[in-house]
């Protein structure tokens, strides 16, 4: 039996189905066995045409070609029996439009042959392409091909389209409106675009089921695993307008907002008939044991929207975060089927390159050949080194505007030639981009997160033993992750809570921030930020306030590092049961016991005090499997920290001044106490002391030169030290010397 029906056969099927509407057994299978829209391809286009592709005007880069045109020949080898219009397009990557519109009209009786010069919207580069043809405004065929880095074409097979196929929908007129065009223009969203097509086809089936008084199979809820490379805030509204039309409103629910339950969209009587596209984010807030009420409220809301059948709900977040949510709350799975869970990934370097050159050309500029080459090779290198973190329109515009066009403007201002030549020549110069205009430093700070954070860790002054211990820890952690990914037996548990012990100013907070980035890069934390708290922000003043404080902070900390500074202060007195700090520890024990909490808890403080804290609760010590000690800095290290601080801000430190600073630091260390603030002390000594006396000295000079504002002198250091010693001597105990933060 054919899967494609003629018009009369289609009508007969509907009549048969209508008569058997009450006999539902096997009816769904019968309907699904046929395409619900007949395919009547014109007889004179039944043969598959022969298609040949050639890349024209190749411009060689260091590693690969680029061109502005492709020549494509389509031969039907027969005469056209009636006037025919062909719309021709190229797409690439995730079906993102690659070519400018091209229309060819053939007269009746003319030999069926199309010779096309397709102009690129930006540039053609090595990539996979799809040639699309519409015949008399109807999707007709697709022809996939690829071009390698040598410019060689590998052709695929012609596919004649079924009107009911996803490919036919994605190149049809249904998307010829603003939201549809915006959806198709997204990079790396092939799964999302296929989902949109599937939703529309599913709607057609459900409309038929509704006409036949059959139950609906309608489920438009979907999950978007957001990789953070683009702005997907409006994606749910794009899909809603594609499905429902104009009567659509987008709403947002951020589960980290305590007031999200007060005004949930889609259930207000005044909005009857309005379709809501609801984007839900912040699922880390529901991962705590105390979030069950919020979870139940969200579930009831999803069930309500399912019953109404007029709202689209999108769960959006990082894949790790959402998969943990569905694993913890499997009752949501039936509302978000696996086939409706899609990833926003798959961006390609060709999409990035196309967007950059399209932005340049749309601004009216032209690149010289060497400028082309530098930009192409630079973008490809940045992509290969994973230095490109975003392909969002805003980021592309920032790069083109601030790192190319602005440089051209500065060059012209310095050169001044464009003001001395003819108007026509000046216009050419104003539109031309040269090699030196391209600044690729935009991508320098976007290296691999793990390597960047490790380099930052290794670049910290001192802490040699700590660095080695952390390197060993990360080597073992990555080793266990790789074993698990290969299906090998692993003792790995994603529970790495830590103790940071050491005196003030030894780098505990700095390293905690790096831990967040490192754990996120390994996939162990869904976000990787640091939430820093202490006893006052956790402990309340009356009954119930402490538990509420802890609950709110744990919501913020899901997916992140919870850094508890001076954690020993949580237990003011071991035997005082009225101390609310005990309740903080008891509340945290629940999270500390979770096998995969999507949270890293770090307790920080003095070593002796932290050991006393661990002894105050029998279950606490075992919840922190890792302890790292931060040693005090010596004189050489503190001097280097001070020197780096000055030089980073454009100051110069002559050798005699550096020697004087080291001598002062040595005197300070000989008198330090337990609360000496290490790096914070030297930072304050430089900013509050040395630079103050330097400013006094320089401003007293009659005609100070540029060098005077840069060079720190020995007397500036000595004056700052003398003032510090005098202030210390004036204190009652006369013991504490230095700035203590």
VENDA-V322049 format. One record per residue. N is the residue number from 1. RES is the residue in three letters. SS is DSSP state (A for helix, B for strand, O for the rest). PHI is phi in whole degrees, 0 to 359 (none if undefined). Layout:
[[N,RES,SS,PHI] [N,RES,SS,PHI]]
//
This chain:
[[1,UNK,O,none] [2,UNK,O,289] [3,UNK,O,274] [4,UNK,O,242] [5,UNK,O,253] [6,UNK,O,283] [7,UNK,A,302] [8,UNK,A,292] [9,UNK,A,294] [10,UNK,A,297] [11,UNK,A,297] [12,UNK,A,298] [13,UNK,A,297] [14,UNK,A,296] [15,UNK,A,296] [16,UNK,A,296] [17,UNK,A,296] [18,UNK,A,298] [19,UNK,A,293] [20,UNK,O,259] [21,UNK,O,301] [22,UNK,O,279] [23,UNK,O,264] [24,UNK,O,279] [25,UNK,O,293] [26,UNK,O,81] [27,UNK,A,291] [28,UNK,A,299] [29,UNK,A,297] [30,UNK,A,298] [31,UNK,A,295] [32,UNK,A,289] [33,UNK,O,282] [34,UNK,O,232] [35,UNK,O,290] [36,UNK,O,275] [37,UNK,O,237] [38,UNK,O,292] [39,UNK,O,248] [40,UNK,O,240] [41,UNK,O,289] [42,UNK,O,303] [43,UNK,A,299] [44,UNK,A,280] [45,UNK,A,237] [46,UNK,O,287] [47,UNK,O,282] [48,UNK,O,289] [49,UNK,O,285] [50,UNK,B,266] [51,UNK,B,234] [52,UNK,B,230] [53,UNK,B,239] [54,UNK,B,220] [55,UNK,B,274] [56,UNK,B,255] [57,UNK,O,62] [58,UNK,O,298] [59,UNK,B,240] [60,UNK,B,282] [61,UNK,O,259] [62,UNK,O,292] [63,UNK,O,237] [64,UNK,O,200] [65,UNK,B,271] [66,UNK,B,210] [67,UNK,B,210] [68,UNK,B,254] [69,UNK,B,222] [70,UNK,B,232] [71,UNK,B,260] [72,UNK,B,230] [73,UNK,B,250] [74,UNK,B,239] [75,UNK,B,240] [76,UNK,B,266] [77,UNK,B,56] [78,UNK,B,203] [79,UNK,B,280] [80,UNK,O,281] [81,UNK,O,272] [82,UNK,O,206] [83,UNK,O,305] [84,UNK,B,228] [85,UNK,B,251] [86,UNK,B,242] [87,UNK,B,261] [88,UNK,B,238] [89,UNK,B,221] [90,UNK,B,237] [91,UNK,B,236] [92,UNK,B,210] [93,UNK,O,58] [94,UNK,O,264] [95,UNK,O,65] [96,UNK,B,282] [97,UNK,B,303] [98,UNK,O,251] [99,UNK,B,253] [100,UNK,O,283] [101,UNK,O,298] [102,UNK,B,221] [103,UNK,B,234] [104,UNK,B,231] [105,UNK,B,245] [106,UNK,B,250] [107,UNK,O,279] [108,UNK,O,298] [109,UNK,O,89] [110,UNK,O,280] [111,UNK,B,296] [112,UNK,B,288] [113,UNK,B,213] [114,UNK,B,244] [115,UNK,B,246] [116,UNK,B,241] [117,UNK,B,248] [118,UNK,B,272] [119,UNK,B,272] [120,UNK,B,287] [121,UNK,B,288] [122,UNK,B,230] [123,UNK,B,211] [124,UNK,B,269] [125,UNK,B,225] [126,UNK,O,301] [127,UNK,B,187] [128,UNK,B,264] [129,UNK,B,236] [130,UNK,B,230] [131,UNK,B,276] [132,UNK,B,240] [133,UNK,B,237] [134,UNK,B,254] [135,UNK,B,245] [136,UNK,O,50] [137,UNK,O,74] [138,UNK,B,248] [139,UNK,B,306] [140,UNK,B,242] [141,UNK,B,208] [142,UNK,B,231] [143,UNK,B,223] [144,UNK,B,278] [145,UNK,B,205] [146,UNK,B,225] [147,UNK,B,234] [148,UNK,O,274] [149,UNK,O,287] [150,UNK,O,264] [151,UNK,O,86] [152,UNK,O,275] [153,UNK,B,261] [154,UNK,B,246] [155,UNK,B,269] [156,UNK,B,262] [157,UNK,B,245] [158,UNK,B,295] [159,UNK,B,241] [160,UNK,B,282] [161,UNK,O,274] [162,UNK,O,279] [163,UNK,O,301] [164,UNK,O,262] [165,UNK,O,276] [166,UNK,A,296] [167,UNK,A,298] [168,UNK,A,296] [169,UNK,A,295] [170,UNK,A,291] [171,UNK,O,245] [172,UNK,O,273] [173,UNK,A,278] [174,UNK,A,298] [175,UNK,A,258] [176,UNK,O,275] [177,UNK,O,210] [178,UNK,A,306] [179,UNK,A,294] [180,UNK,A,297] [181,UNK,A,294] [182,UNK,A,294] [183,UNK,A,297] [184,UNK,A,291] [185,UNK,A,279] [186,UNK,O,293] [187,UNK,O,275] [188,UNK,O,61] [189,UNK,O,242] [190,UNK,A,298] [191,UNK,A,296] [192,UNK,A,293] [193,UNK,A,293] [194,UNK,A,294] [195,UNK,A,296] [196,UNK,A,300] [197,UNK,A,297] [198,UNK,A,295] [199,UNK,A,298] [200,UNK,A,294] [201,UNK,A,294] [202,UNK,A,295] [203,UNK,A,296] [204,UNK,A,299] [205,UNK,A,295] [206,UNK,A,291] [207,UNK,A,298] [208,UNK,A,294] [209,UNK,A,299] [210,UNK,A,296] [211,UNK,A,297] [212,UNK,O,266] [213,UNK,O,61] [214,UNK,O,261] [215,UNK,O,295] [216,UNK,O,282] [217,UNK,O,252] [218,UNK,O,292] [219,UNK,O,211] [220,UNK,O,260] [221,UNK,O,294] [222,UNK,B,215] [223,UNK,B,241] [224,UNK,B,247] [225,UNK,B,278] [226,UNK,B,274] [227,UNK,O,269] [228,UNK,O,78] [229,UNK,O,272] [230,UNK,O,220] [231,UNK,O,268] [232,UNK,O,251] [233,UNK,O,299] [234,UNK,O,258] [235,UNK,A,297] [236,UNK,A,297] [237,UNK,A,289] [238,UNK,A,303] [239,UNK,A,295] [240,UNK,A,298] [241,UNK,A,288] [242,UNK,A,297] [243,UNK,A,271] [244,UNK,A,261] [245,UNK,O,97] [246,UNK,O,277] [247,UNK,O,278] [248,UNK,B,227] [249,UNK,B,233] [250,UNK,B,261] [251,UNK,B,231] [252,UNK,B,234] [253,UNK,B,239] [254,UNK,B,255] [255,UNK,O,292] [256,UNK,O,280] [257,UNK,O,275] [258,UNK,O,298] [259,UNK,O,262] [260,UNK,O,296] [261,UNK,O,280] [262,UNK,O,289] [263,UNK,O,217] [264,UNK,O,294] [265,UNK,O,288] [266,UNK,O,90] [267,UNK,O,236] [268,UNK,O,271] [269,UNK,A,299] [270,UNK,A,292] [271,UNK,A,253] [272,UNK,O,300] [273,UNK,O,94] [274,UNK,O,276] [275,UNK,B,271] [276,UNK,B,253] [277,UNK,B,252] [278,UNK,B,252] [279,UNK,B,260] [280,UNK,B,250] [281,UNK,B,226] [282,UNK,O,80] [283,UNK,A,290] [284,UNK,A,300] [285,UNK,A,290] [286,UNK,A,257] [287,UNK,O,269] [288,UNK,O,277] [289,UNK,A,293] [290,UNK,A,267] [291,UNK,A,261] [292,UNK,A,298] [293,UNK,A,294] [294,UNK,A,296] [295,UNK,A,298] [296,UNK,A,295] [297,UNK,A,296] [298,UNK,A,295] [299,UNK,A,295] [300,UNK,A,297] [301,UNK,A,294] [302,UNK,A,297] [303,UNK,A,297] [304,UNK,A,299] [305,UNK,A,296] [306,UNK,A,296] [307,UNK,A,294] [308,UNK,A,293] [309,UNK,O,69] [310,UNK,O,228] [311,UNK,O,237] [312,UNK,B,245] [313,UNK,B,245] [314,UNK,B,243] [315,UNK,B,272] [316,UNK,B,229] [317,UNK,B,172] [318,UNK,O,289] [319,UNK,A,299] [320,UNK,A,300] [321,UNK,A,298] [322,UNK,A,287] [323,UNK,A,295] [324,UNK,A,295] [325,UNK,A,296] [326,UNK,A,293] [327,UNK,A,290] [328,UNK,A,283] [329,UNK,O,234] [330,UNK,A,295] [331,UNK,A,295] [332,UNK,A,276] [333,UNK,A,301] [334,UNK,A,292] [335,UNK,A,270] [336,UNK,O,226] [337,UNK,O,299] [338,UNK,A,303] [339,UNK,A,291] [340,UNK,A,258] [341,UNK,B,249] [342,UNK,B,232] [343,UNK,B,253] [344,UNK,B,267] [345,UNK,O,215] [346,UNK,O,91] [347,UNK,O,299] [348,UNK,O,239] [349,UNK,A,295] [350,UNK,A,293] [351,UNK,A,293] [352,UNK,A,300] [353,UNK,A,299] [354,UNK,A,299] [355,UNK,A,295] [356,UNK,A,294] [357,UNK,A,288] [358,UNK,A,295] [359,UNK,A,294] [360,UNK,A,296] [361,UNK,A,291] [362,UNK,A,293] [363,UNK,O,273] [364,UNK,O,88] [365,UNK,O,254] [366,UNK,B,230] [367,UNK,B,267] [368,UNK,O,291] [369,UNK,A,308] [370,UNK,A,294] [371,UNK,A,294] [372,UNK,A,307] [373,UNK,A,299] [374,UNK,A,299] [375,UNK,A,291] [376,UNK,A,297] [377,UNK,A,296] [378,UNK,A,295] [379,UNK,A,295] [380,UNK,A,294] [381,UNK,A,296] [382,UNK,A,299] [383,UNK,A,293] [384,UNK,A,295] [385,UNK,O,273] [386,UNK,O,59] [387,UNK,O,270] [388,UNK,O,264] [389,UNK,O,265] [390,UNK,O,210] [391,UNK,O,240] [392,UNK,O,285] [393,UNK,A,305] [394,UNK,A,296] [395,UNK,A,289] [396,UNK,A,297] [397,UNK,A,297] [398,UNK,A,298] [399,UNK,A,298] [400,UNK,A,295] [401,UNK,A,289] [402,UNK,A,272] [403,UNK,A,248] [404,UNK,A,229] [405,UNK,A,295] [406,UNK,A,295] [407,UNK,A,294] [408,UNK,A,296] [409,UNK,A,298] [410,UNK,A,296] [411,UNK,A,297] [412,UNK,A,294] [413,UNK,A,295] [414,UNK,A,286] [415,UNK,A,287] [416,UNK,O,68] [417,UNK,A,291] [418,UNK,A,296] [419,UNK,A,269] [420,UNK,O,247] [421,UNK,O,257] [422,UNK,O,295] [423,UNK,A,298] [424,UNK,A,295] [425,UNK,A,294] [426,UNK,A,298] [427,UNK,A,297] [428,UNK,A,298] [429,UNK,A,296] [430,UNK,A,293] [431,UNK,A,261] [432,UNK,B,263] [433,UNK,B,255] [434,UNK,O,253] [435,UNK,A,302] [436,UNK,A,290] [437,UNK,A,286] [438,UNK,O,273] [439,UNK,O,245] [440,UNK,A,270] [441,UNK,A,293] [442,UNK,A,307] [443,UNK,A,264] [444,UNK,O,296] [445,UNK,O,268] [446,UNK,O,244] [447,UNK,O,283] [448,UNK,O,304] [449,UNK,A,303] [450,UNK,A,294] [451,UNK,A,295] [452,UNK,A,299] [453,UNK,A,293] [454,UNK,A,293] [455,UNK,A,296] [456,UNK,A,296] [457,UNK,A,299] [458,UNK,A,294] [459,UNK,O,277] [460,UNK,O,293] [461,UNK,O,290] [462,UNK,O,71] [463,UNK,O,57] [464,UNK,A,299] [465,UNK,A,295] [466,UNK,A,299] [467,UNK,A,301] [468,UNK,A,295] [469,UNK,A,297] [470,UNK,A,291] [471,UNK,A,300] [472,UNK,A,298] [473,UNK,A,298] [474,UNK,A,289] [475,UNK,A,299] [476,UNK,A,293] [477,UNK,A,297] [478,UNK,A,293] [479,UNK,A,300] [480,UNK,A,292] [481,UNK,A,298] [482,UNK,A,294] [483,UNK,A,299] [484,UNK,A,296] [485,UNK,A,294] [486,UNK,O,274] [487,UNK,O,80] [488,UNK,O,272] [489,UNK,O,297] [490,UNK,O,218] [491,UNK,O,271] [492,UNK,O,293] [493,UNK,O,231] [494,UNK,O,281] [495,UNK,O,217] [496,UNK,O,234] [497,UNK,O,300] [498,UNK,B,227] [499,UNK,B,248] [500,UNK,B,251] [501,UNK,B,248] [502,UNK,B,153] [503,UNK,O,280] [504,UNK,O,300] [505,UNK,O,74] [506,UNK,O,264] [507,UNK,O,102] [508,UNK,A,295] [509,UNK,A,294] [510,UNK,A,300] [511,UNK,A,292] [512,UNK,A,301] [513,UNK,A,295] [514,UNK,A,292] [515,UNK,A,299] [516,UNK,A,300] [517,UNK,A,293] [518,UNK,A,294] [519,UNK,A,293] [520,UNK,A,294] [521,UNK,A,294] [522,UNK,O,273] [523,UNK,O,82] [524,UNK,O,264] [525,UNK,O,231] [526,UNK,O,282] [527,UNK,O,234] [528,UNK,O,96] [529,UNK,O,277] [530,UNK,B,243] [531,UNK,B,254] [532,UNK,B,261] [533,UNK,B,223] [534,UNK,O,216] [535,UNK,A,302] [536,UNK,A,301] [537,UNK,A,279] [538,UNK,A,257] [539,UNK,O,274] [540,UNK,O,271] [541,UNK,O,258] [542,UNK,O,214] [543,UNK,O,299] [544,UNK,O,94] [545,UNK,A,289] [546,UNK,A,299] [547,UNK,A,299] [548,UNK,A,292] [549,UNK,A,301] [550,UNK,A,296] [551,UNK,A,300] [552,UNK,A,295] [553,UNK,A,292] [554,UNK,A,295] [555,UNK,A,297] [556,UNK,A,293] [557,UNK,A,275] [558,UNK,O,300] [559,UNK,O,87] [560,UNK,O,231] [561,UNK,B,264] [562,UNK,B,262] [563,UNK,B,258] [564,UNK,B,260] [565,UNK,B,279] [566,UNK,O,49] [567,UNK,A,299] [568,UNK,A,301] [569,UNK,A,288] [570,UNK,A,294] [571,UNK,O,255] [572,UNK,O,288] [573,UNK,O,208] [574,UNK,O,302] [575,UNK,O,264] [576,UNK,O,266] [577,UNK,O,289] [578,UNK,O,277] [579,UNK,O,289] [580,UNK,O,291] [581,UNK,A,299] [582,UNK,A,299] [583,UNK,A,289] [584,UNK,A,297] [585,UNK,A,298] [586,UNK,A,298] [587,UNK,A,291] [588,UNK,A,289] [589,UNK,A,301] [590,UNK,A,298] [591,UNK,A,291] [592,UNK,A,299] [593,UNK,O,272] [594,UNK,O,294] [595,UNK,O,289] [596,UNK,O,216] [597,UNK,O,279] [598,UNK,O,52] [599,UNK,O,198] [600,UNK,B,245] [601,UNK,B,259] [602,UNK,B,239] [603,UNK,B,265] [604,UNK,B,232] [605,UNK,B,166] [606,UNK,O,299] [607,UNK,A,299] [608,UNK,A,297] [609,UNK,A,293] [610,UNK,A,291] [611,UNK,A,295] [612,UNK,A,292] [613,UNK,A,298] [614,UNK,A,296] [615,UNK,A,279] [616,UNK,O,277] [617,UNK,O,220] [618,UNK,O,299] [619,UNK,O,267] [620,UNK,O,279] [621,UNK,A,302] [622,UNK,A,290] [623,UNK,A,275] [624,UNK,O,241] [625,UNK,O,288] [626,UNK,B,233] [627,UNK,B,233] [628,UNK,B,234] [629,UNK,B,258] [630,UNK,B,253] [631,UNK,O,284] [632,UNK,O,294] [633,UNK,O,279] [634,UNK,O,271] [635,UNK,A,296] [636,UNK,A,298] [637,UNK,A,291] [638,UNK,A,295] [639,UNK,A,297] [640,UNK,A,296] [641,UNK,A,298] [642,UNK,A,296] [643,UNK,A,297] [644,UNK,A,299] [645,UNK,A,297] [646,UNK,A,293] [647,UNK,A,293] [648,UNK,A,298] [649,UNK,O,257] [650,UNK,O,86] [651,UNK,O,264] [652,UNK,B,244] [653,UNK,B,236] [654,UNK,O,301] [655,UNK,A,299] [656,UNK,A,291] [657,UNK,A,291] [658,UNK,A,297] [659,UNK,A,297] [660,UNK,A,295] [661,UNK,A,298] [662,UNK,A,296] [663,UNK,A,296] [664,UNK,A,296] [665,UNK,A,298] [666,UNK,A,299] [667,UNK,A,297] [668,UNK,A,296] [669,UNK,A,292] [670,UNK,A,289] [671,UNK,O,245] [672,UNK,O,292] [673,UNK,O,242] [674,UNK,O,299] [675,UNK,O,266] [676,UNK,O,301] [677,UNK,O,266] [678,UNK,A,50] [679,UNK,A,297] [680,UNK,A,292] [681,UNK,A,295] [682,UNK,A,294] [683,UNK,A,297] [684,UNK,A,291] [685,UNK,A,298] [686,UNK,A,289] [687,UNK,A,288] [688,UNK,A,272] [689,UNK,A,258] [690,UNK,A,302] [691,UNK,A,291] [692,UNK,A,294] [693,UNK,A,286] [694,UNK,A,296] [695,UNK,A,298] [696,UNK,A,300] [697,UNK,A,293] [698,UNK,A,292] [699,UNK,A,290] [700,UNK,O,274] [701,UNK,O,283] [702,UNK,O,298] [703,UNK,O,228] [704,UNK,O,294] [705,UNK,O,263] [706,UNK,A,301] [707,UNK,A,297] [708,UNK,A,297] [709,UNK,A,281] [710,UNK,O,253] [711,UNK,B,271] [712,UNK,B,274] [713,UNK,O,257] [714,UNK,A,302] [715,UNK,A,295] [716,UNK,A,295] [717,UNK,A,292] [718,UNK,A,294] [719,UNK,A,296] [720,UNK,A,295] [721,UNK,A,292] [722,UNK,A,299] [723,UNK,A,295] [724,UNK,A,296] [725,UNK,A,296] [726,UNK,A,295] [727,UNK,A,295] [728,UNK,A,292] [729,UNK,A,292] [730,UNK,A,282] [731,UNK,O,286] [732,UNK,O,304] [733,UNK,O,275] [734,UNK,O,64] [735,UNK,O,257] [736,UNK,O,280] [737,UNK,O,237] [738,UNK,O,112] [739,UNK,O,274] [740,UNK,O,244] [741,UNK,O,262]]
//
